[in-house]
């Protein structure tokens, strides 16, 4: 399974952070999948630069956005089937997710434009074929921000807080542990506690408790459910299993 992974996050470890979370989401979508067979690719330098810091939606960046749309369309028409996953933050509390400007602009400035380009590149395709291809463009959107997912590694976050910041926000992590979904409701989340965005990579890659996070609901669970509901994702994940394509002896 090949996935082009793009992220708005400009931190140096952002790609490996998102990749680690994507693989945990894939495990929730299909518990039998072998994540070492999921190849997450960063894409060309110019495409990564367009994705970072919401440059993809900025006024005056039209030509760069065209390059991004071309790259996404190319990935969606690859054989064997390729996927493209784009991480943006919702910049809203989870309870206000329907008002997310970022999600709306992604739909109008990226998703709709990719579909238009596919219609031009594949004029013989009908709407069903277009829908099938577009289903491989996956939006990954934590609310309020990616820290709503990384801070869910609460045991490690609390330990880092105590070891490196004198434990000044330890009680807040205690409260979040009792009500995990509440993390998704905090605006400007990375400014709310001492960790900020300095430890996202460690939090995402060290014993991440994906099942507990899923059970809490909110945006991480919604992302896992969306992958599970995607027929092509399920098929690609099944193909990573050792038993895929084999049959029982008669």
C-alpha positions as CSV (number, residue, x, y, z in Angstrom):
1,X,0.0,0.0,0.0
2,X,1.5,3.3,-1.1
3,X,0.3,6.6,0.4
4,X,1.5,10.1,-0.5
5,X,1.5,11.9,2.9
6,X,1.4,15.7,3.0
7,X,1.1,17.8,6.1
8,X,0.7,21.5,6.9
9,X,3.0,21.0,9.9
10,X,6.4,22.6,9.3
11,X,8.2,20.9,12.2
12,X,11.3,18.9,11.0
13,X,9.8,15.6,12.3
14,X,6.3,16.3,11.1
15,X,6.2,13.7,8.4
16,X,7.3,10.9,10.6
17,X,4.9,12.1,13.3
18,X,1.9,12.0,10.9
19,X,3.1,8.7,9.4
20,X,3.1,7.1,12.8
21,X,-0.4,8.3,13.5
22,X,-1.6,7.1,10.1
23,X,-0.3,3.6,10.7
24,X,-2.1,3.5,14.1
25,X,-5.3,4.6,12.3
26,X,-4.8,1.9,9.8
27,X,-4.5,-0.7,12.6
28,X,-7.9,0.5,13.8
29,X,-9.4,0.2,10.3
30,X,-8.0,-3.3,9.9
31,X,-6.5,-5.0,13.0
32,X,-4.8,-7.6,10.8
33,X,-2.9,-5.2,8.5
34,X,0.9,-5.3,8.6
35,X,1.9,-1.6,8.9
36,X,5.5,-2.3,7.7
37,X,4.0,-3.0,4.3
38,X,2.3,0.5,4.2
39,X,4.7,2.8,2.4
40,X,4.2,6.4,3.3
41,X,5.9,8.8,0.9
42,X,6.7,12.5,1.4
43,X,6.4,13.6,-2.2
44,X,8.6,16.1,-4.0
45,X,10.1,19.0,-2.2
46,X,8.0,21.7,-4.0
47,X,4.8,19.8,-3.1
48,X,5.7,19.5,0.5
49,X,6.5,23.2,0.7
50,X,3.0,24.0,-0.7
51,X,1.3,21.9,1.9
52,X,3.2,23.4,4.8
53,X,1.7,26.3,6.8
54,X,-1.5,26.4,4.8
55,X,0.3,27.8,1.7
56,X,-2.0,25.7,-0.3
57,X,-4.9,28.0,0.5
58,X,-3.1,31.3,0.5
59,X,-4.1,34.1,-2.0
60,X,-1.4,34.7,-4.5
61,X,-0.2,31.1,-4.5
62,X,-2.3,29.9,-7.4
63,X,0.5,28.5,-9.5
64,X,1.9,26.5,-6.6
65,X,-1.6,25.2,-5.9
66,X,-1.8,24.1,-9.5
67,X,1.4,22.1,-9.0
68,X,-0.2,20.5,-5.9
69,X,-3.4,19.6,-7.7
70,X,-1.4,18.0,-10.6
71,X,0.6,15.9,-8.2
72,X,-2.5,14.7,-6.4
73,X,-4.2,13.9,-9.6
74,X,-1.2,11.9,-10.8
75,X,-1.2,9.9,-7.5
76,X,-4.9,9.1,-7.8
77,X,-4.5,7.7,-11.3
78,X,-1.4,5.5,-10.6
79,X,-1.3,1.8,-11.1
80,X,-1.2,-0.1,-8.8
81,X,-3.7,2.0,-6.9
82,X,-2.1,4.9,-4.9
83,X,-3.6,7.0,-2.1
84,X,-2.9,10.6,-1.1
85,X,-3.4,11.8,2.5
86,X,-3.4,15.4,3.4
87,X,-3.2,16.5,7.0
88,X,-4.6,19.9,8.0
89,X,-5.7,21.1,11.4
90,X,-9.4,21.9,11.8
91,X,-8.6,25.0,13.9
92,X,-11.9,24.6,15.6
93,X,-13.1,22.7,18.7
94,X,-14.5,19.3,17.7
95,X,-18.0,20.4,18.6
96,X,-17.7,23.2,16.0
97,X,-16.1,21.1,13.3
98,X,-18.8,21.9,10.7
99,X,-17.6,25.6,10.8
100,X,-14.0,24.7,10.0
101,X,-12.7,27.2,7.3
102,X,-9.8,24.9,6.6
103,X,-12.0,22.0,5.7
104,X,-14.2,24.1,3.6
105,X,-11.2,25.6,1.7
106,X,-9.6,22.2,1.2
107,X,-12.9,21.1,-0.4
108,X,-13.1,24.1,-2.8
109,X,-9.5,24.8,-3.5
110,X,-8.0,21.3,-3.6
111,X,-10.6,18.5,-3.8
112,X,-12.9,20.1,-6.3
113,X,-9.9,21.2,-8.5
114,X,-8.4,17.7,-8.4
115,X,-11.7,16.3,-9.6
116,X,-11.9,18.8,-12.4
117,X,-8.4,17.9,-13.6
118,X,-9.3,14.2,-13.5
119,X,-12.3,14.9,-15.8
120,X,-9.9,16.5,-18.2
121,X,-7.2,13.8,-18.0
122,X,-9.7,10.9,-18.1
123,X,-12.6,12.2,-20.4
124,X,-13.9,8.7,-20.8
125,X,-14.5,8.2,-17.1
126,X,-18.0,8.3,-15.8
127,X,-19.0,9.8,-12.4
128,X,-18.6,6.4,-10.7
129,X,-15.0,6.1,-11.8
130,X,-14.3,9.7,-10.8
131,X,-15.8,9.0,-7.3
132,X,-13.7,5.9,-6.9
133,X,-10.5,7.8,-7.7
134,X,-11.4,10.8,-5.5
135,X,-12.1,8.4,-2.6
136,X,-8.4,7.8,-2.5
137,X,-7.7,11.5,-1.6
138,X,-8.1,11.4,2.2
139,X,-8.3,14.4,4.4
140,X,-6.8,13.9,7.9
141,X,-8.1,16.6,10.1
142,X,-7.6,16.7,13.9
143,X,-9.5,19.2,16.0
144,X,-8.4,21.7,17.2
145,X,-4.9,20.7,16.0
146,X,-2.6,17.8,15.8
147,X,-1.8,18.1,19.5
148,X,-5.3,16.8,20.2
149,X,-3.9,13.5,19.0
150,X,-0.3,13.6,20.2
151,X,-1.3,14.7,23.7
152,X,-3.5,11.6,23.9
153,X,-0.3,9.7,24.8
154,X,-1.1,11.0,28.2
155,X,1.2,8.8,30.3
156,X,4.2,9.9,28.3
157,X,3.0,13.5,28.1
158,X,2.6,13.7,31.8
159,X,6.0,12.2,32.4
160,X,7.6,14.7,30.0
161,X,5.8,17.5,31.8
162,X,7.2,16.4,35.1
163,X,10.7,15.6,34.0
164,X,11.3,18.7,31.8
165,X,8.8,21.4,33.0
166,X,8.6,20.8,36.7
167,X,5.2,19.2,36.4
168,X,3.4,22.5,36.0
169,X,0.6,21.0,33.8
170,X,0.5,17.5,35.3
171,X,-2.9,18.0,36.8
172,X,-4.3,19.0,33.5
173,X,-3.1,15.8,31.9
174,X,-4.7,13.9,34.8
175,X,-8.0,15.6,34.0
176,X,-7.6,14.8,30.3
177,X,-6.9,11.1,31.2
178,X,-10.3,11.0,32.9
179,X,-12.1,12.6,29.9
180,X,-10.0,12.1,26.8
181,X,-12.5,13.6,24.3
182,X,-12.2,17.0,26.1
183,X,-8.8,17.6,24.5
184,X,-10.5,18.1,21.2
185,X,-12.5,21.0,22.6
186,X,-9.6,23.2,23.6
187,X,-8.8,26.1,21.3
188,X,-5.2,27.0,20.6
189,X,-4.3,23.7,22.2
190,X,-0.5,23.8,21.8
191,X,-0.4,27.1,23.8
192,X,-2.4,25.5,26.6
193,X,0.3,23.4,28.2
194,X,4.1,23.4,28.6
195,X,4.8,20.7,25.9
196,X,3.5,23.0,23.1
197,X,4.5,21.2,19.8
198,X,8.0,20.3,20.9
199,X,7.4,16.6,21.7
200,X,4.8,15.6,19.0
201,X,7.2,13.1,17.4
202,X,8.0,11.3,20.6
203,X,4.4,11.2,21.7
204,X,3.2,9.8,18.3
205,X,6.0,7.2,18.0
206,X,6.3,5.9,21.6
207,X,3.7,3.3,22.7
208,X,0.8,5.4,21.4
209,X,-2.4,4.2,23.0
210,X,-4.5,4.2,19.8
211,X,-7.3,1.9,21.1
212,X,-7.9,4.1,24.1
213,X,-7.9,7.2,22.0
214,X,-10.4,5.6,19.6
215,X,-12.7,4.6,22.4
216,X,-12.8,8.3,23.6
217,X,-14.4,9.3,20.3
218,X,-13.9,12.7,18.8
219,X,-11.6,13.5,15.8
220,X,-9.2,10.5,16.0
221,X,-12.1,8.1,16.1
222,X,-13.8,9.8,13.2
223,X,-10.6,9.5,11.2
224,X,-10.3,5.8,11.9
225,X,-14.0,5.3,11.0
226,X,-13.5,7.1,7.7
227,X,-10.7,4.8,6.8
228,X,-12.7,1.7,7.8
229,X,-15.6,3.0,5.7
230,X,-13.4,3.4,2.6
231,X,-13.7,0.2,0.5
232,X,-10.4,0.8,-1.3
233,X,-8.5,1.5,1.9
234,X,-9.9,-1.7,3.4
235,X,-8.9,-3.7,0.3
236,X,-5.4,-2.2,0.3
237,X,-5.0,-3.0,4.0
238,X,-6.2,-6.5,3.5
239,X,-3.5,-6.9,0.8
240,X,-0.8,-6.3,3.5
241,X,-1.8,-9.5,5.3
242,X,0.2,-12.7,4.9
243,X,-2.9,-14.7,4.0
244,X,-4.1,-12.3,1.3
245,X,-4.7,-14.1,-2.0
246,X,-4.3,-17.5,-0.6
247,X,-7.0,-20.1,-0.1
248,X,-7.5,-23.0,2.2
249,X,-6.5,-26.4,0.8
250,X,-9.4,-28.5,-0.5
